[in-house]
């Protein structure tokens, strides 16, 4: 998904307990990209933040929803290509 504005996130993805997931952040941008998780897909908690392209792999300790995006006030310019799968 291309992100070109603040307060924009990928759709939430439910990752089951013990499953591996990947986060991909690329593009040319000036922003802080945040990975978040939630039990109910409504209340989100920050896990990690990135200011440059990154590829990360994680393991879900229990069933969580995950998403990637830019919070309000953390986008300046460019295009972020973000995915979580």
PyMOL Python script that loads the backbone (N, CA, C, O; Angstrom):
from pymol import cmd

cmd.read_pdbstr("""\
ATOM      1  N   UNK A   1       0.839  -1.177   0.000  1.00  0.00           N
ATOM      2  CA  UNK A   1       0.000   0.000   0.000  1.00  0.00           C
ATOM      3  C   UNK A   1       0.883   1.239   0.000  1.00  0.00           C
ATOM      4  O   UNK A   1       1.869   1.305   0.734  1.00  0.00           O
ATOM      5  N   UNK A   2       0.534   2.210  -0.813  1.00  0.00           N
ATOM      6  CA  UNK A   2       1.257   3.475  -0.831  1.00  0.00           C
ATOM      7  C   UNK A   2       0.662   4.423   0.204  1.00  0.00           C
ATOM      8  O   UNK A   2      -0.553   4.609   0.263  1.00  0.00           O
ATOM      9  N   UNK A   3       1.523   5.013   1.010  1.00  0.00           N
ATOM     10  CA  UNK A   3       1.101   5.973   2.019  1.00  0.00           C
ATOM     11  C   UNK A   3       1.711   7.319   1.657  1.00  0.00           C
ATOM     12  O   UNK A   3       2.929   7.445   1.526  1.00  0.00           O
ATOM     13  N   UNK A   4       0.846   8.331   1.494  1.00  0.00           N
ATOM     14  CA  UNK A   4       1.312   9.660   1.101  1.00  0.00           C
ATOM     15  C   UNK A   4       0.743  10.754   2.002  1.00  0.00           C
ATOM     16  O   UNK A   4       0.749  11.929   1.635  1.00  0.00           O
ATOM     17  N   UNK A   5       0.251  10.368   3.185  1.00  0.00           N
ATOM     18  CA  UNK A   5      -0.323  11.351   4.111  1.00  0.00           C
ATOM     19  C   UNK A   5      -0.266  10.808   5.533  1.00  0.00           C
ATOM     20  O   UNK A   5      -0.115   9.605   5.746  1.00  0.00           O
ATOM     21  N   UNK A   6      -0.387  11.704   6.497  1.00  0.00           N
ATOM     22  CA  UNK A   6      -0.430  11.308   7.897  1.00  0.00           C
ATOM     23  C   UNK A   6      -1.733  10.581   8.213  1.00  0.00           C
ATOM     24  O   UNK A   6      -2.693  10.650   7.445  1.00  0.00           O
ATOM     25  N   UNK A   7      -1.758   9.896   9.330  1.00  0.00           N
ATOM     26  CA  UNK A   7      -2.929   9.160   9.800  1.00  0.00           C
ATOM     27  C   UNK A   7      -3.440   8.164   8.752  1.00  0.00           C
ATOM     28  O   UNK A   7      -4.642   8.059   8.510  1.00  0.00           O
ATOM     29  N   UNK A   8      -2.498   7.437   8.135  1.00  0.00           N
ATOM     30  CA  UNK A   8      -2.822   6.437   7.120  1.00  0.00           C
ATOM     31  C   UNK A   8      -2.123   5.138   7.483  1.00  0.00           C
ATOM     32  O   UNK A   8      -0.922   5.124   7.752  1.00  0.00           O
ATOM     33  N   UNK A   9      -2.890   4.029   7.490  1.00  0.00           N
ATOM     34  CA  UNK A   9      -2.350   2.725   7.864  1.00  0.00           C
ATOM     35  C   UNK A   9      -2.796   1.649   6.884  1.00  0.00           C
ATOM     36  O   UNK A   9      -3.834   1.771   6.233  1.00  0.00           O
ATOM     37  N   UNK A  10      -1.999   0.602   6.793  1.00  0.00           N
ATOM     38  CA  UNK A  10      -2.402  -0.563   6.019  1.00  0.00           C
ATOM     39  C   UNK A  10      -3.620  -1.195   6.691  1.00  0.00           C
ATOM     40  O   UNK A  10      -3.865  -0.948   7.871  1.00  0.00           O
ATOM     41  N   UNK A  11      -4.376  -1.997   5.968  1.00  0.00           N
ATOM     42  CA  UNK A  11      -5.450  -2.755   6.622  1.00  0.00           C
ATOM     43  C   UNK A  11      -4.851  -3.667   7.704  1.00  0.00           C
ATOM     44  O   UNK A  11      -3.732  -4.159   7.564  1.00  0.00           O
ATOM     45  N   UNK A  12      -5.602  -3.878   8.765  1.00  0.00           N
ATOM     46  CA  UNK A  12      -5.142  -4.746   9.851  1.00  0.00           C
ATOM     47  C   UNK A  12      -5.088  -6.196   9.378  1.00  0.00           C
ATOM     48  O   UNK A  12      -5.963  -6.658   8.647  1.00  0.00           O
ATOM     49  N   UNK A  13      -4.033  -6.910   9.813  1.00  0.00           N
ATOM     50  CA  UNK A  13      -3.853  -8.319   9.479  1.00  0.00           C
ATOM     51  C   UNK A  13      -3.810  -9.105  10.786  1.00  0.00           C
ATOM     52  O   UNK A  13      -3.029  -8.775  11.678  1.00  0.00           O
ATOM     53  N   UNK A  14      -4.640 -10.139  10.910  1.00  0.00           N
ATOM     54  CA  UNK A  14      -4.639 -10.974  12.106  1.00  0.00           C
ATOM     55  C   UNK A  14      -3.564 -12.043  11.956  1.00  0.00           C
ATOM     56  O   UNK A  14      -3.600 -12.848  11.025  1.00  0.00           O
ATOM     57  N   UNK A  15      -2.608 -12.042  12.883  1.00  0.00           N
ATOM     58  CA  UNK A  15      -1.539 -13.039  12.893  1.00  0.00           C
ATOM     59  C   UNK A  15      -1.777 -13.937  14.107  1.00  0.00           C
ATOM     60  O   UNK A  15      -1.822 -13.455  15.239  1.00  0.00           O
ATOM     61  N   UNK A  16      -1.928 -15.217  13.876  1.00  0.00           N
ATOM     62  CA  UNK A  16      -2.223 -16.163  14.947  1.00  0.00           C
ATOM     63  C   UNK A  16      -0.976 -16.456  15.788  1.00  0.00           C
ATOM     64  O   UNK A  16       0.151 -16.233  15.347  1.00  0.00           O
ATOM     65  N   UNK A  17      -1.195 -16.948  16.981  1.00  0.00           N
ATOM     66  CA  UNK A  17      -0.134 -17.267  17.927  1.00  0.00           C
ATOM     67  C   UNK A  17       0.919 -18.176  17.292  1.00  0.00           C
ATOM     68  O   UNK A  17       0.591 -19.207  16.705  1.00  0.00           O
ATOM     69  N   UNK A  18       2.180 -17.784  17.418  1.00  0.00           N
ATOM     70  CA  UNK A  18       3.290 -18.577  16.909  1.00  0.00           C
ATOM     71  C   UNK A  18       3.583 -18.394  15.441  1.00  0.00           C
ATOM     72  O   UNK A  18       4.574 -18.932  14.947  1.00  0.00           O
ATOM     73  N   UNK A  19       2.754 -17.653  14.721  1.00  0.00           N
ATOM     74  CA  UNK A  19       2.977 -17.457  13.286  1.00  0.00           C
ATOM     75  C   UNK A  19       3.999 -16.353  13.028  1.00  0.00           C
ATOM     76  O   UNK A  19       4.097 -15.382  13.779  1.00  0.00           O
ATOM     77  N   UNK A  20       4.741 -16.526  11.969  1.00  0.00           N
ATOM     78  CA  UNK A  20       5.748 -15.558  11.539  1.00  0.00           C
ATOM     79  C   UNK A  20       5.081 -14.543  10.615  1.00  0.00           C
ATOM     80  O   UNK A  20       4.224 -14.902   9.807  1.00  0.00           O
ATOM     81  N   UNK A  21       5.476 -13.274  10.735  1.00  0.00           N
ATOM     82  CA  UNK A  21       4.980 -12.244   9.830  1.00  0.00           C
ATOM     83  C   UNK A  21       6.145 -11.373   9.371  1.00  0.00           C
ATOM     84  O   UNK A  21       7.178 -11.294  10.037  1.00  0.00           O
ATOM     85  N   UNK A  22       5.964 -10.726   8.229  1.00  0.00           N
ATOM     86  CA  UNK A  22       6.982  -9.845   7.673  1.00  0.00           C
ATOM     87  C   UNK A  22       6.429  -8.433   7.548  1.00  0.00           C
ATOM     88  O   UNK A  22       5.250  -8.236   7.257  1.00  0.00           O
ATOM     89  N   UNK A  23       7.298  -7.454   7.774  1.00  0.00           N
ATOM     90  CA  UNK A  23       6.975  -6.048   7.588  1.00  0.00           C
ATOM     91  C   UNK A  23       7.937  -5.510   6.538  1.00  0.00           C
ATOM     92  O   UNK A  23       9.150  -5.692   6.640  1.00  0.00           O
ATOM     93  N   UNK A  24       7.381  -4.845   5.526  1.00  0.00           N
ATOM     94  CA  UNK A  24       8.189  -4.264   4.460  1.00  0.00           C
ATOM     95  C   UNK A  24       7.880  -2.778   4.359  1.00  0.00           C
ATOM     96  O   UNK A  24       6.724  -2.381   4.216  1.00  0.00           O
ATOM     97  N   UNK A  25       8.931  -1.959   4.435  1.00  0.00           N
ATOM     98  CA  UNK A  25       8.802  -0.514   4.314  1.00  0.00           C
ATOM     99  C   UNK A  25       9.833  -0.058   3.291  1.00  0.00           C
ATOM    100  O   UNK A  25      11.032  -0.277   3.467  1.00  0.00           O
ATOM    101  N   UNK A  26       9.363   0.577   2.220  1.00  0.00           N
ATOM    102  CA  UNK A  26      10.279   1.075   1.202  1.00  0.00           C
ATOM    103  C   UNK A  26       9.739   2.392   0.657  1.00  0.00           C
ATOM    104  O   UNK A  26       8.727   2.902   1.136  1.00  0.00           O
ATOM    105  N   UNK A  27      10.420   2.938  -0.345  1.00  0.00           N
ATOM    106  CA  UNK A  27      10.025   4.203  -0.945  1.00  0.00           C
ATOM    107  C   UNK A  27      10.989   5.310  -0.579  1.00  0.00           C
ATOM    108  O   UNK A  27      11.988   5.096   0.109  1.00  0.00           O
ATOM    109  N   UNK A  28      10.664   6.500  -1.057  1.00  0.00           N
ATOM    110  CA  UNK A  28      11.442   7.693  -0.759  1.00  0.00           C
ATOM    111  C   UNK A  28      10.533   8.612   0.043  1.00  0.00           C
ATOM    112  O   UNK A  28       9.526   9.099  -0.471  1.00  0.00           O
ATOM    113  N   UNK A  29      10.885   8.848   1.295  1.00  0.00           N
ATOM    114  CA  UNK A  29       9.980   9.579   2.178  1.00  0.00           C
ATOM    115  C   UNK A  29      10.726  10.255   3.321  1.00  0.00           C
ATOM    116  O   UNK A  29      11.851   9.891   3.665  1.00  0.00           O
ATOM    117  N   UNK A  30      10.063  11.244   3.892  1.00  0.00           N
ATOM    118  CA  UNK A  30      10.478  11.873   5.142  1.00  0.00           C
ATOM    119  C   UNK A  30       9.278  11.718   6.068  1.00  0.00           C
ATOM    120  O   UNK A  30       8.310  12.474   5.987  1.00  0.00           O
ATOM    121  N   UNK A  31       9.359  10.729   6.946  1.00  0.00           N
ATOM    122  CA  UNK A  31       8.243  10.398   7.836  1.00  0.00           C
ATOM    123  C   UNK A  31       8.723   9.402   8.875  1.00  0.00           C
ATOM    124  O   UNK A  31       9.807   8.830   8.754  1.00  0.00           O
ATOM    125  N   UNK A  32       7.911   9.203   9.888  1.00  0.00           N
ATOM    126  CA  UNK A  32       8.133   8.140  10.857  1.00  0.00           C
ATOM    127  C   UNK A  32       7.036   7.105  10.630  1.00  0.00           C
ATOM    128  O   UNK A  32       5.848   7.402  10.754  1.00  0.00           O
ATOM    129  N   UNK A  33       7.451   5.894  10.298  1.00  0.00           N
ATOM    130  CA  UNK A  33       6.517   4.797  10.029  1.00  0.00           C
ATOM    131  C   UNK A  33       6.436   3.945  11.293  1.00  0.00           C
ATOM    132  O   UNK A  33       7.461   3.567  11.860  1.00  0.00           O
ATOM    133  N   UNK A  34       5.216   3.648  11.729  1.00  0.00           N
ATOM    134  CA  UNK A  34       5.000   2.922  12.972  1.00  0.00           C
ATOM    135  C   UNK A  34       4.336   1.579  12.708  1.00  0.00           C
ATOM    136  O   UNK A  34       3.375   1.488  11.945  1.00  0.00           O
ATOM    137  N   UNK A  35       4.862   0.535  13.350  1.00  0.00           N
ATOM    138  CA  UNK A  35       4.210  -0.779  13.354  1.00  0.00           C
ATOM    139  C   UNK A  35       3.407  -0.854  14.641  1.00  0.00           C
ATOM    140  O   UNK A  35       3.928  -0.583  15.724  1.00  0.00           O
ATOM    141  N   UNK A  36       2.128  -1.226  14.520  1.00  0.00           N
ATOM    142  CA  UNK A  36       1.257  -1.296  15.685  1.00  0.00           C
ATOM    143  C   UNK A  36       0.592  -2.666  15.787  1.00  0.00           C
ATOM    144  O   UNK A  36       0.503  -3.404  14.805  1.00  0.00           O
ATOM    145  N   UNK A  37       0.120  -2.995  17.009  1.00  0.00           N
ATOM    146  CA  UNK A  37      -0.646  -4.222  17.209  1.00  0.00           C
ATOM    147  C   UNK A  37      -1.849  -3.931  18.103  1.00  0.00           C
ATOM    148  O   UNK A  37      -1.869  -2.961  18.860  1.00  0.00           O
ATOM    149  N   UNK A  38      -2.867  -4.816  17.988  1.00  0.00           N
ATOM    150  CA  UNK A  38      -4.112  -4.627  18.716  1.00  0.00           C
ATOM    151  C   UNK A  38      -4.791  -5.973  18.920  1.00  0.00           C
ATOM    152  O   UNK A  38      -4.680  -6.855  18.068  1.00  0.00           O
ATOM    153  N   UNK A  39      -5.480  -6.139  20.014  1.00  0.00           N
ATOM    154  CA  UNK A  39      -6.279  -7.346  20.253  1.00  0.00           C
ATOM    155  C   UNK A  39      -7.640  -7.252  19.581  1.00  0.00           C
ATOM    156  O   UNK A  39      -8.204  -8.269  19.178  1.00  0.00           O
ATOM    157  N   UNK A  40      -8.186  -6.006  19.452  1.00  0.00           N
ATOM    158  CA  UNK A  40      -9.548  -5.834  18.951  1.00  0.00           C
ATOM    159  C   UNK A  40      -9.644  -5.043  17.643  1.00  0.00           C
ATOM    160  O   UNK A  40     -10.750  -4.771  17.176  1.00  0.00           O
ATOM    161  N   UNK A  41      -8.516  -4.673  17.047  1.00  0.00           N
ATOM    162  CA  UNK A  41      -8.451  -3.871  15.816  1.00  0.00           C
ATOM    163  C   UNK A  41      -9.081  -2.483  16.011  1.00  0.00           C
ATOM    164  O   UNK A  41      -9.502  -1.847  15.045  1.00  0.00           O
ATOM    165  N   UNK A  42      -9.141  -2.024  17.262  1.00  0.00           N
ATOM    166  CA  UNK A  42      -9.684  -0.698  17.561  1.00  0.00           C
ATOM    167  C   UNK A  42      -8.716   0.122  18.415  1.00  0.00           C
ATOM    168  O   UNK A  42      -8.526   1.312  18.164  1.00  0.00           O
ATOM    169  N   UNK A  43      -8.111  -0.501  19.410  1.00  0.00           N
ATOM    170  CA  UNK A  43      -7.141   0.151  20.288  1.00  0.00           C
ATOM    171  C   UNK A  43      -5.756  -0.344  19.894  1.00  0.00           C
ATOM    172  O   UNK A  43      -5.458  -1.533  20.013  1.00  0.00           O
ATOM    173  N   UNK A  44      -4.914   0.570  19.426  1.00  0.00           N
ATOM    174  CA  UNK A  44      -3.613   0.191  18.867  1.00  0.00           C
ATOM    175  C   UNK A  44      -2.472   0.581  19.781  1.00  0.00           C
ATOM    176  O   UNK A  44      -2.517   1.624  20.433  1.00  0.00           O
ATOM    177  N   UNK A  45      -1.435  -0.268  19.828  1.00  0.00           N
ATOM    178  CA  UNK A  45      -0.231  -0.051  20.619  1.00  0.00           C
ATOM    179  C   UNK A  45       0.981  -0.056  19.700  1.00  0.00           C
ATOM    180  O   UNK A  45       1.110  -0.940  18.854  1.00  0.00           O
ATOM    181  N   UNK A  46       1.873   0.923  19.855  1.00  0.00           N
ATOM    182  CA  UNK A  46       3.076   1.016  19.032  1.00  0.00           C
ATOM    183  C   UNK A  46       4.065  -0.083  19.395  1.00  0.00           C
ATOM    184  O   UNK A  46       4.302  -0.360  20.571  1.00  0.00           O
ATOM    185  N   UNK A  47       4.639  -0.705  18.367  1.00  0.00           N
ATOM    186  CA  UNK A  47       5.672  -1.723  18.561  1.00  0.00           C
ATOM    187  C   UNK A  47       7.047  -1.224  18.157  1.00  0.00           C
ATOM    188  O   UNK A  47       8.021  -1.409  18.886  1.00  0.00           O
ATOM    189  N   UNK A  48       7.124  -0.588  16.992  1.00  0.00           N
ATOM    190  CA  UNK A  48       8.416  -0.163  16.462  1.00  0.00           C
ATOM    191  C   UNK A  48       8.201   1.026  15.545  1.00  0.00           C
ATOM    192  O   UNK A  48       7.107   1.220  15.015  1.00  0.00           O
ATOM    193  N   UNK A  49       9.256   1.829  15.355  1.00  0.00           N
ATOM    194  CA  UNK A  49       9.189   2.996  14.477  1.00  0.00           C
ATOM    195  C   UNK A  49      10.388   2.994  13.546  1.00  0.00           C
ATOM    196  O   UNK A  49      11.481   2.571  13.923  1.00  0.00           O
ATOM    197  N   UNK A  50      10.173   3.475  12.318  1.00  0.00           N
ATOM    198  CA  UNK A  50      11.214   3.516  11.296  1.00  0.00           C
ATOM    199  C   UNK A  50      11.189   4.848  10.577  1.00  0.00           C
ATOM    200  O   UNK A  50      10.120   5.402  10.318  1.00  0.00           O
ATOM    201  N   UNK A  51      12.375   5.367  10.251  1.00  0.00           N
ATOM    202  CA  UNK A  51      12.472   6.602   9.476  1.00  0.00           C
ATOM    203  C   UNK A  51      13.165   6.358   8.135  1.00  0.00           C
ATOM    204  O   UNK A  51      13.471   7.303   7.408  1.00  0.00           O
ATOM    205  N   UNK A  52      13.407   5.099   7.816  1.00  0.00           N
ATOM    206  CA  UNK A  52      14.032   4.718   6.549  1.00  0.00           C
ATOM    207  C   UNK A  52      13.493   3.347   6.144  1.00  0.00           C
ATOM    208  O   UNK A  52      12.824   2.672   6.927  1.00  0.00           O
ATOM    209  N   UNK A  53      13.792   2.955   4.928  1.00  0.00           N
ATOM    210  CA  UNK A  53      13.343   1.655   4.429  1.00  0.00           C
ATOM    211  C   UNK A  53      13.813   0.538   5.360  1.00  0.00           C
ATOM    212  O   UNK A  53      14.897   0.611   5.939  1.00  0.00           O
ATOM    213  N   UNK A  54      12.978  -0.498   5.496  1.00  0.00           N
ATOM    214  CA  UNK A  54      13.325  -1.612   6.387  1.00  0.00           C
ATOM    215  C   UNK A  54      12.561  -2.861   5.981  1.00  0.00           C
ATOM    216  O   UNK A  54      11.471  -2.786   5.414  1.00  0.00           O
ATOM    217  N   UNK A  55      13.151  -4.006   6.280  1.00  0.00           N
ATOM    218  CA  UNK A  55      12.508  -5.313   6.128  1.00  0.00           C
ATOM    219  C   UNK A  55      12.695  -6.026   7.458  1.00  0.00           C
ATOM    220  O   UNK A  55      13.825  -6.224   7.902  1.00  0.00           O
ATOM    221  N   UNK A  56      11.606  -6.411   8.091  1.00  0.00           N
ATOM    222  CA  UNK A  56      11.670  -7.062   9.406  1.00  0.00           C
ATOM    223  C   UNK A  56      10.790  -8.304   9.416  1.00  0.00           C
ATOM    224  O   UNK A  56       9.797  -8.388   8.693  1.00  0.00           O
ATOM    225  N   UNK A  57      11.171  -9.259  10.241  1.00  0.00           N
ATOM    226  CA  UNK A  57      10.387 -10.472  10.456  1.00  0.00           C
ATOM    227  C   UNK A  57      10.120 -10.592  11.950  1.00  0.00           C
ATOM    228  O   UNK A  57      10.994 -10.319  12.774  1.00  0.00           O
ATOM    229  N   UNK A  58       8.897 -11.005  12.290  1.00  0.00           N
ATOM    230  CA  UNK A  58       8.546 -11.170  13.694  1.00  0.00           C
ATOM    231  C   UNK A  58       7.723 -12.428  13.895  1.00  0.00           C
ATOM    232  O   UNK A  58       7.298 -13.069  12.934  1.00  0.00           O
ATOM    233  N   UNK A  59       7.502 -12.775  15.160  1.00  0.00           N
ATOM    234  CA  UNK A  59       6.663 -13.916  15.536  1.00  0.00           C
ATOM    235  C   UNK A  59       5.631 -13.402  16.529  1.00  0.00           C
ATOM    236  O   UNK A  59       5.972 -12.732  17.504  1.00  0.00           O
ATOM    237  N   UNK A  60       4.376 -13.721  16.274  1.00  0.00           N
ATOM    238  CA  UNK A  60       3.305 -13.283  17.168  1.00  0.00           C
ATOM    239  C   UNK A  60       3.233 -14.212  18.373  1.00  0.00           C
ATOM    240  O   UNK A  60       3.081 -15.423  18.213  1.00  0.00           O
ATOM    241  N   UNK A  61       3.341 -13.656  19.577  1.00  0.00           N
ATOM    242  CA  UNK A  61       3.293 -14.453  20.800  1.00  0.00           C
ATOM    243  C   UNK A  61       1.907 -14.989  21.099  1.00  0.00           C
ATOM    244  O   UNK A  61       1.766 -16.058  21.692  1.00  0.00           O
ATOM    245  N   UNK A  62       0.893 -14.261  20.698  1.00  0.00           N
ATOM    246  CA  UNK A  62      -0.498 -14.713  20.768  1.00  0.00           C
ATOM    247  C   UNK A  62      -1.198 -14.074  19.574  1.00  0.00           C
ATOM    248  O   UNK A  62      -0.557 -13.358  18.804  1.00  0.00           O
ATOM    249  N   UNK A  63      -2.476 -14.312  19.402  1.00  0.00           N
ATOM    250  CA  UNK A  63      -3.191 -13.747  18.251  1.00  0.00           C
ATOM    251  C   UNK A  63      -3.319 -12.228  18.408  1.00  0.00           C
ATOM    252  O   UNK A  63      -3.898 -11.744  19.381  1.00  0.00           O
ATOM    253  N   UNK A  64      -2.777 -11.490  17.451  1.00  0.00           N
ATOM    254  CA  UNK A  64      -2.821 -10.031  17.438  1.00  0.00           C
ATOM    255  C   UNK A  64      -3.144  -9.558  16.025  1.00  0.00           C
ATOM    256  O   UNK A  64      -2.827 -10.228  15.041  1.00  0.00           O
ATOM    257  N   UNK A  65      -3.779  -8.395  15.944  1.00  0.00           N
ATOM    258  CA  UNK A  65      -3.874  -7.676  14.676  1.00  0.00           C
ATOM    259  C   UNK A  65      -2.644  -6.780  14.576  1.00  0.00           C
ATOM    260  O   UNK A  65      -2.219  -6.181  15.563  1.00  0.00           O
ATOM    261  N   UNK A  66      -2.081  -6.695  13.379  1.00  0.00           N
ATOM    262  CA  UNK A  66      -0.932  -5.828  13.128  1.00  0.00           C
ATOM    263  C   UNK A  66      -1.246  -4.898  11.966  1.00  0.00           C
ATOM    264  O   UNK A  66      -2.023  -5.246  11.078  1.00  0.00           O
ATOM    265  N   UNK A  67      -0.639  -3.715  11.974  1.00  0.00           N
ATOM    266  CA  UNK A  67      -0.744  -2.782  10.858  1.00  0.00           C
ATOM    267  C   UNK A  67       0.494  -1.900  10.832  1.00  0.00           C
ATOM    268  O   UNK A  67       1.233  -1.819  11.813  1.00  0.00           O
ATOM    269  N   UNK A  68       0.714  -1.235   9.693  1.00  0.00           N
ATOM    270  CA  UNK A  68       1.865  -0.355   9.495  1.00  0.00           C
ATOM    271  C   UNK A  68       1.346   0.954   8.919  1.00  0.00           C
ATOM    272  O   UNK A  68       0.481   0.952   8.043  1.00  0.00           O
ATOM    273  N   UNK A  69       1.871   2.070   9.407  1.00  0.00           N
ATOM    274  CA  UNK A  69       1.436   3.339   8.845  1.00  0.00           C
ATOM    275  C   UNK A  69       2.088   4.531   9.499  1.00  0.00           C
ATOM    276  O   UNK A  69       3.089   4.414  10.205  1.00  0.00           O
ATOM    277  N   UNK A  70       1.491   5.689   9.247  1.00  0.00           N
ATOM    278  CA  UNK A  70       2.035   6.956   9.728  1.00  0.00           C
ATOM    279  C   UNK A  70       0.982   7.643  10.593  1.00  0.00           C
ATOM    280  O   UNK A  70      -0.149   7.870  10.162  1.00  0.00           O
ATOM    281  N   UNK A  71       1.374   7.965  11.807  1.00  0.00           N
ATOM    282  CA  UNK A  71       0.472   8.638  12.743  1.00  0.00           C
ATOM    283  C   UNK A  71       0.377  10.134  12.417  1.00  0.00           C
ATOM    284  O   UNK A  71       1.206  10.678  11.687  1.00  0.00           O
ATOM    285  N   UNK A  72      -0.632  10.774  12.965  1.00  0.00           N
ATOM    286  CA  UNK A  72      -0.839  12.210  12.774  1.00  0.00           C
ATOM    287  C   UNK A  72       0.396  12.978  13.243  1.00  0.00           C
ATOM    288  O   UNK A  72       0.911  12.748  14.338  1.00  0.00           O
ATOM    289  N   UNK A  73       0.861  13.898  12.390  1.00  0.00           N
ATOM    290  CA  UNK A  73       2.010  14.735  12.713  1.00  0.00           C
ATOM    291  C   UNK A  73       3.356  14.121  12.394  1.00  0.00           C
ATOM    292  O   UNK A  73       4.386  14.740  12.659  1.00  0.00           O
ATOM    293  N   UNK A  74       3.382  12.899  11.821  1.00  0.00           N
ATOM    294  CA  UNK A  74       4.656  12.214  11.573  1.00  0.00           C
ATOM    295  C   UNK A  74       4.965  12.026  10.090  1.00  0.00           C
ATOM    296  O   UNK A  74       5.823  11.218   9.735  1.00  0.00           O
ATOM    297  N   UNK A  75       4.269  12.768   9.218  1.00  0.00           N
ATOM    298  CA  UNK A  75       4.524  12.696   7.774  1.00  0.00           C
ATOM    299  C   UNK A  75       4.930  14.065   7.269  1.00  0.00           C
ATOM    300  O   UNK A  75       4.283  15.066   7.577  1.00  0.00           O
ATOM    301  N   UNK A  76       6.025  14.108   6.477  1.00  0.00           N
ATOM    302  CA  UNK A  76       6.463  15.360   5.876  1.00  0.00           C
ATOM    303  C   UNK A  76       6.287  15.322   4.362  1.00  0.00           C
ATOM    304  O   UNK A  76       5.653  16.206   3.785  1.00  0.00           O
ATOM    305  N   UNK A  77       6.854  14.286   3.711  1.00  0.00           N
ATOM    306  CA  UNK A  77       6.778  14.236   2.252  1.00  0.00           C
ATOM    307  C   UNK A  77       7.120  12.842   1.731  1.00  0.00           C
ATOM    308  O   UNK A  77       7.626  11.993   2.465  1.00  0.00           O
ATOM    309  N   UNK A  78       6.831  12.627   0.440  1.00  0.00           N
ATOM    310  CA  UNK A  78       7.223  11.411  -0.247  1.00  0.00           C
ATOM    311  C   UNK A  78       6.137  10.352  -0.290  1.00  0.00           C
ATOM    312  O   UNK A  78       4.968  10.606  -0.001  1.00  0.00           O
ATOM    313  N   UNK A  79       6.571   9.145  -0.666  1.00  0.00           N
ATOM    314  CA  UNK A  79       5.679   7.982  -0.749  1.00  0.00           C
ATOM    315  C   UNK A  79       6.301   6.817  -0.009  1.00  0.00           C
ATOM    316  O   UNK A  79       7.439   6.428  -0.273  1.00  0.00           O
ATOM    317  N   UNK A  80       5.546   6.269   0.914  1.00  0.00           N
ATOM    318  CA  UNK A  80       5.966   5.086   1.662  1.00  0.00           C
ATOM    319  C   UNK A  80       5.231   3.899   1.061  1.00  0.00           C
ATOM    320  O   UNK A  80       4.012   3.946   0.890  1.00  0.00           O
ATOM    321  N   UNK A  81       5.953   2.843   0.741  1.00  0.00           N
ATOM    322  CA  UNK A  81       5.338   1.601   0.277  1.00  0.00           C
ATOM    323  C   UNK A  81       5.423   0.643   1.461  1.00  0.00           C
ATOM    324  O   UNK A  81       6.504   0.174   1.816  1.00  0.00           O
ATOM    325  N   UNK A  82       4.265   0.357   2.070  1.00  0.00           N
ATOM    326  CA  UNK A  82       4.231  -0.425   3.312  1.00  0.00           C
ATOM    327  C   UNK A  82       3.394  -1.682   3.131  1.00  0.00           C
ATOM    328  O   UNK A  82       2.350  -1.665   2.479  1.00  0.00           O
ATOM    329  N   UNK A  83       3.872  -2.769   3.720  1.00  0.00           N
ATOM    330  CA  UNK A  83       3.111  -4.021   3.687  1.00  0.00           C
ATOM    331  C   UNK A  83       3.406  -4.813   4.954  1.00  0.00           C
ATOM    332  O   UNK A  83       4.500  -4.740   5.514  1.00  0.00           O
ATOM    333  N   UNK A  84       2.407  -5.568   5.389  1.00  0.00           N
ATOM    334  CA  UNK A  84       2.584  -6.509   6.477  1.00  0.00           C
ATOM    335  C   UNK A  84       1.851  -7.775   6.069  1.00  0.00           C
ATOM    336  O   UNK A  84       0.688  -7.733   5.668  1.00  0.00           O
ATOM    337  N   UNK A  85       2.549  -8.909   6.177  1.00  0.00           N
ATOM    338  CA  UNK A  85       1.969 -10.172   5.718  1.00  0.00           C
ATOM    339  C   UNK A  85       2.606 -11.331   6.444  1.00  0.00           C
ATOM    340  O   UNK A  85       2.252 -12.484   6.197  1.00  0.00           O
TER     341      UNK A  85
END
""", "prot")
cmd.dss("prot")
cmd.show_as("cartoon", "prot")
cmd.util.cbc("prot")
cmd.orient("prot")
